[in-house]
Amino acid sequence: MIAGLLYLIGLIAVLVSIAIAGVRAPPAINQFTTAMDAGNANMLDLSLTIASTFSWAVLPVVGGLLLMGFARVIMLLGAINRSLRGQT
């Protein structure tokens, strides 16, 4: 029960973070396109600038994935425990 809730919380955190990042992506795409059309774009500076605008999304996505992984480990250990005890 708790593992299922942890998995659901992690899944929601990841999906919401990706959705918000997708909503905020068009200005970054326009910035990239404008810099590439100008012809004198420094790709490293441009990439770091765009990546810094999405740095807020790293913690919720990684945290959500870790929470989902932890929940799956708990589910696996529970299944192993039930199978060794002979319960269904």
N, CA, C and O of each residue as an XYZ file, in Angstrom:
352
protein
N       0.820     -1.190      0.000
C       0.000      0.000      0.000
C       0.867      1.258      0.000
O       0.673      2.160     -0.816
N       1.815      1.304      0.918
C       2.686      2.475      0.999
C       3.565      2.569     -0.242
O       3.811      3.663     -0.750
N       4.036      1.428     -0.731
C       4.875      1.429     -1.924
C       4.099      1.952     -3.126
O       4.651      2.677     -3.953
N       2.842      1.594     -3.226
C       2.011      2.090     -4.324
C       1.828      3.594     -4.255
O       1.860      4.275     -5.280
N       1.636      4.116     -3.052
C       1.491      5.568     -2.891
C       2.793      6.296     -3.217
O       2.774      7.351     -3.851
N       3.920      5.735     -2.785
C       5.210      6.341     -3.109
C       5.433      6.357     -4.619
O       5.913      7.344     -5.177
N       5.079      5.255     -5.268
C       5.237      5.176     -6.719
C       4.357      6.220     -7.405
O       4.792      6.880     -8.349
N       3.128      6.368     -6.934
C       2.201      7.336     -7.528
C       2.686      8.768     -7.326
O       2.590      9.588     -8.239
N       3.201      9.072     -6.148
C       3.734     10.414     -5.877
C       4.918     10.713     -6.781
O       5.017     11.810     -7.332
N       5.814      9.750     -6.938
C       6.965      9.946     -7.824
C       6.546     10.122     -9.263
O       7.097     10.964     -9.972
N       5.571      9.333     -9.710
C       5.082      9.440    -11.078
C       4.447     10.799    -11.339
O       4.676     11.403    -12.387
N       3.658     11.278    -10.399
C       3.024     12.589    -10.551
C       4.077     13.692    -10.582
O       3.968     14.626    -11.378
N       5.096     13.598     -9.727
C       6.161     14.612     -9.709
C       6.881     14.678    -11.048
O       7.162     15.764    -11.553
N       7.178     13.521    -11.619
C       7.889     13.488    -12.902
C       6.996     14.030    -14.025
O       7.438     14.851    -14.828
N       5.768     13.579    -14.077
C       4.882     14.003    -15.167
C       4.561     15.486    -15.108
O       4.528     16.153    -16.142
N       4.322     16.009    -13.913
C       4.022     17.440    -13.788
C       5.242     18.275    -14.164
O       5.106     19.299    -14.833
N       6.417     17.855    -13.747
C       7.637     18.599    -14.086
C       7.877     18.611    -15.591
O       8.243     19.642    -16.155
N       7.674     17.475    -16.236
C       7.861     17.416    -17.688
C       6.812     18.262    -18.403
O       7.121     18.917    -19.398
N       5.582     18.256    -17.907
C       4.526     19.060    -18.529
C       4.821     20.552    -18.397
O       4.635     21.303    -19.355
N       5.275     20.988    -17.234
C       5.592     22.412    -17.042
C       6.791     22.804    -17.900
O       6.811     23.892    -18.474
N       7.783     21.932    -17.991
C       8.937     22.216    -18.850
C       8.511     22.290    -20.312
O       9.049     23.096    -21.072
N       7.559     21.465    -20.711
C       7.054     21.520    -22.087
C       6.304     22.802    -22.384
O       6.366     23.322    -23.498
N       5.597     23.310    -21.389
C       4.879     24.574    -21.574
C       5.866     25.734    -21.709
O       5.625     26.682    -22.457
N       6.965     25.649    -20.986
C       7.972     26.719    -21.028
C       8.999     26.532    -22.139
O       9.935     27.326    -22.232
N       8.861     25.535    -22.967
C       9.847     25.254    -24.013
C       9.794     26.190    -25.220
O      10.856     26.491    -25.764
N       8.646     26.669    -25.673
C       8.647     27.501    -26.892
C       9.557     28.723    -26.858
O      10.202     28.996    -27.870
N       9.656     29.488    -25.752
C      10.622     30.593    -25.761
C      12.070     30.121    -25.920
O      12.869     30.790    -26.575
N      12.409     28.981    -25.330
C      13.763     28.448    -25.472
C      14.019     28.009    -26.904
O      15.118     28.202    -27.426
N      13.021     27.425    -27.538
C      13.167     27.010    -28.935
C      13.320     28.233    -29.838
O      14.127     28.227    -30.768
N      12.541     29.281    -29.561
C      12.676     30.517    -30.350
C      14.048     31.155    -30.151
O      14.643     31.666    -31.100
N      14.547     31.126    -28.921
C      15.878     31.678    -28.653
C      16.943     30.895    -29.411
O      17.858     31.486    -29.983
N      16.832     29.594    -29.420
C      17.787     28.755    -30.130
C      17.714     28.999    -31.639
O      18.743     29.125    -32.302
N      16.510     29.063    -32.169
C      16.333     29.279    -33.605
C      16.868     30.642    -34.030
O      17.520     30.763    -35.068
N      16.594     31.655    -33.235
C      17.083     32.997    -33.550
C      18.610     33.046    -33.542
O      19.220     33.659    -34.419
N      19.220     32.405    -32.558
C      20.683     32.397    -32.477
C      21.296     31.614    -33.635
O      22.340     32.001    -34.158
N      20.663     30.532    -34.033
C      21.191     29.746    -35.150
C      21.025     30.478    -36.482
O      21.876     30.367    -37.366
N      19.935     31.222    -36.623
C      19.726     31.980    -37.861
C      20.680     33.159    -37.972
O      20.994     33.599    -39.078
N      21.146     33.676    -36.838
C      22.065     34.810    -36.868
C      23.419     34.405    -37.440
O      24.106     35.232    -38.039
N      23.806     33.159    -37.267
C      25.043     32.678    -37.866
C      26.273     32.824    -37.012
O      27.275     32.156    -37.269
N      26.237     33.671    -36.005
C      27.415     33.872    -35.162
C      27.177     33.338    -33.746
O      27.679     33.907    -32.776
N      26.427     32.268    -33.628
C      26.065     31.724    -32.324
C      27.212     30.911    -31.736
O      27.822     30.085    -32.415
N      27.488     31.159    -30.480
C      28.428     30.338    -29.730
C      27.592     29.215    -29.103
O      26.810     29.456    -28.183
N      27.762     28.003    -29.602
C      26.888     26.903    -29.198
C      27.008     26.572    -27.711
O      26.014     26.201    -27.088
N      28.192     26.696    -27.134
C      28.365     26.385    -25.722
C      27.605     27.380    -24.854
O      26.876     26.985    -23.945
N      27.775     28.666    -25.131
C      27.054     29.676    -24.357
C      25.553     29.560    -24.545
O      24.788     29.710    -23.592
N      25.134     29.295    -25.765
C      23.707     29.155    -26.049
C      23.129     27.943    -25.314
O      22.047     28.029    -24.733
N      23.833     26.835    -25.336
C      23.360     25.626    -24.655
C      23.301     25.821    -23.148
O      22.348     25.384    -22.504
N      24.303     26.469    -22.585
C      24.300     26.720    -21.145
C      23.202     27.689    -20.746
O      22.615     27.545    -19.674
N      22.917     28.659    -21.576
C      21.845     29.605    -21.286
C      20.495     28.916    -21.289
O      19.679     29.131    -20.393
N      20.260     28.095    -22.289
C      18.986     27.381    -22.372
C      18.883     26.350    -21.255
O      17.811     26.186    -20.671
N      19.968     25.653    -20.946
C      19.944     24.659    -19.873
C      19.705     25.307    -18.509
O      19.070     24.708    -17.640
N      20.202     26.511    -18.320
C      19.991     27.175    -17.033
C      18.534     27.572    -16.828
O      18.084     27.702    -15.689
N      17.793     27.765    -17.914
C      16.373     28.091    -17.756
C      15.556     26.872    -17.324
O      14.463     27.017    -16.778
N      16.088     25.670    -17.570
C      15.392     24.450    -17.176
C      16.061     23.743    -16.003
O      15.763     22.578    -15.739
N      16.954     24.421    -15.299
C      17.654     23.782    -14.187
C      16.720     23.477    -13.018
O      17.011     22.590    -12.216
N      15.624     24.185    -12.911
C      14.662     23.938    -11.831
C      14.017     22.558    -11.962
O      13.563     21.996    -10.965
N      13.968     22.003    -13.178
C      13.261     20.746    -13.412
C      14.098     19.523    -13.066
O      13.568     18.414    -13.016
N      15.381     19.698    -12.829
C      16.244     18.542    -12.574
C      15.882     17.863    -11.255
O      15.750     16.640    -11.208
N      15.720     18.634    -10.196
C      15.451     18.052     -8.883
C      14.117     17.292     -8.830
O      14.103     16.163     -8.338
N      12.997     17.851     -9.311
C      11.761     17.073     -9.244
C      11.774     15.822    -10.116
O      11.212     14.797     -9.729
N      12.400     15.889    -11.277
C      12.423     14.722    -12.161
C      13.303     13.622    -11.562
O      12.887     12.465    -11.500
N      14.496     13.967    -11.130
C      15.391     12.959    -10.549
C      14.827     12.445     -9.228
O      14.883     11.247     -8.953
N      14.288     13.340     -8.415
C      13.690     12.916     -7.153
C      12.496     11.998     -7.367
O      12.337     11.006     -6.655
N      11.666     12.322     -8.333
C      10.522     11.471     -8.637
C      10.939     10.108     -9.152
O      10.344      9.094     -8.788
N      11.962     10.080     -9.999
C      12.456      8.789    -10.498
C      13.059      7.945     -9.381
O      12.863      6.730     -9.346
N      13.792      8.583     -8.468
C      14.347      7.852     -7.330
C      13.251      7.325     -6.414
O      13.344      6.209     -5.902
N      12.214      8.129     -6.209
C      11.092      7.696     -5.385
C      10.359      6.523     -6.026
O       9.949      5.588     -5.338
N      10.198      6.574     -7.338
C       9.566      5.462     -8.041
C      10.425      4.203     -7.955
O       9.893      3.109     -7.769
N      11.726      4.338     -8.085
C      12.619      3.192     -7.971
C      12.600      2.590     -6.576
O      12.603      1.369     -6.419
N      12.581      3.449     -5.563
C      12.510      2.971     -4.187
C      11.208      2.218     -3.940
O      11.199      1.188     -3.264
N      10.111      2.732     -4.487
C       8.818      2.057     -4.331
C       8.828      0.702     -5.029
O       8.271     -0.265     -4.508
N       9.451      0.621     -6.196
C       9.518     -0.668     -6.894
C      10.355     -1.683     -6.113
O      10.030     -2.871     -6.108
N      11.413     -1.238     -5.461
C      12.213     -2.136     -4.632
C      11.370     -2.650     -3.468
O      11.426     -3.836     -3.141
N      10.595     -1.773     -2.843
C       9.724     -2.195     -1.741
C       8.700     -3.211     -2.247
O       8.435     -4.211     -1.579
N       8.123     -2.956     -3.428
C       7.155     -3.902     -3.992
C       7.814     -5.258     -4.264
O       7.224     -6.303     -3.990
N       9.019     -5.236     -4.794
C       9.731     -6.470     -5.092
C      10.046     -7.247     -3.817
O       9.874     -8.465     -3.779
N      10.499     -6.567     -2.791
C      10.802     -7.237     -1.531
C       9.545     -7.811     -0.897
O       9.585     -8.886     -0.300
N       8.437     -7.107     -1.021
C       7.176     -7.630     -0.508
C       6.724     -8.868     -1.262
O       6.220     -9.816     -0.661
N       6.904     -8.862     -2.576
C       6.535    -10.031     -3.377
C       7.425    -11.224     -3.049
O       6.948    -12.357     -2.982
N       8.706    -10.975     -2.846
C       9.617    -12.061     -2.474
C       9.236    -12.615     -1.101
O       9.240    -13.828     -0.894
N       8.911    -11.735     -0.180
C       8.526    -12.163      1.158
C       7.262    -13.028      1.110
O       7.203    -14.068      1.765
N       6.261    -12.612      0.349
C       5.026    -13.394      0.235
C       5.278    -14.730     -0.428
O       4.701    -15.737     -0.018
N       6.123    -14.764     -1.436
C       6.365    -16.029     -2.139
C       7.145    -17.016     -1.264
O       6.923    -18.224     -1.342
N       8.042    -16.511     -0.444
C       8.795    -17.398      0.443
C       7.925    -17.927      1.573
O       8.189    -19.013      2.088
N       6.909    -17.199      1.966
C       6.013    -17.630      3.021
C       4.912    -18.531      2.470
O       4.217    -19.192      3.242
N       4.742    -18.567      1.161
C       3.719    -19.417      0.545
C       2.348    -18.788      0.539
O       1.350    -19.485      0.355
N       2.276    -17.486      0.735
C       0.994    -16.798      0.727
C       0.686    -16.270     -0.665
O       1.586    -16.109     -1.489
N      -0.573    -16.004     -0.919
C      -0.962    -15.435     -2.218
C      -1.371    -14.000     -2.072
O      -1.729    -13.357     -3.059
